[in-house]
Amino acid sequence: MKRLYRIILLLLLISLTGCLMMGPSAETEGQGGSGSEIVGVVEYPDSSQSGTGKALAGAGVKFFPVIAGSVFLFPHSYIPSLTTPAVPRVYTGNDGSFRIAGVSTGTLMLEVGDGKGMGLVRTIVIDRDSSLVDVGTLIVQKTAGIRIAIDNSAPSNILVSLSLRGTRFIVQGSTAGTTVAFDNIPAGATYTMHVEILKPVAKAYDITSITLVPGVITSLSDKITGL
């Protein structure tokens, strides 16, 4: 019986030693703040918009990758600046693929454009650090436009900055009775326009729930008064 107890005790000691020698799990090691990765592939819907793209044969099926497309990524509430132009995080490869490393957690806006009137935008939520987010195959569409009027009642010295949160798109307007234009905006997300009156009196507010249709210019019913 004493021998049996000795054997059991020895096994317990071996087990405890093994647990102490083991390092942290991969999941624990991943919480060090290295950031997440977003990967995906961007393609044209067919050959008619492929431009410099090329048809690649894969599993007997032709597809048309967006080559050297600009990939942007911003926090959902980000407000762009005229003084600091946005720079693409990465560009798509010869097969249309992209990989963005070091991404922080949160709600993000992913935009891809080919610079020739085709693009896309997606809202991405990353809720844990050091994760891999595969957005799959994304298909670009014709970009859209937004028009918003500066009302005739606006002060003659008005200066207004208009931007789309979570994107690189920003324009200015300074003449009452004219229309401010956004062009080449990808459809696929619900946008929030940030309106900042710079003159004559500082004021800022948001216009929410702006949905675009590919290839269509949307005129907003809201007007900028500056008052």
Secondary structure, 3 states (H helix, E strand, C coil): CHHHHHHHHHHHHHHHHHHHHCCCCHHHHCCCCCCEEEEEEEEECCHHHCCCCCCEEECCEEEEECCCCEEEEEECCCCCCCCCCCCCCEECCCCCEEEEEEECCEEEEEEEECCCCEEEEEEEEECCCCCEEEEEEEECEECEEEEEEECCCCCCCCEEEEEECCCCCEEEECCCCCEEEEEEECCCCEEEEEEEEEECCCEEEEEEEEECCCCCEEEEEEEECCC
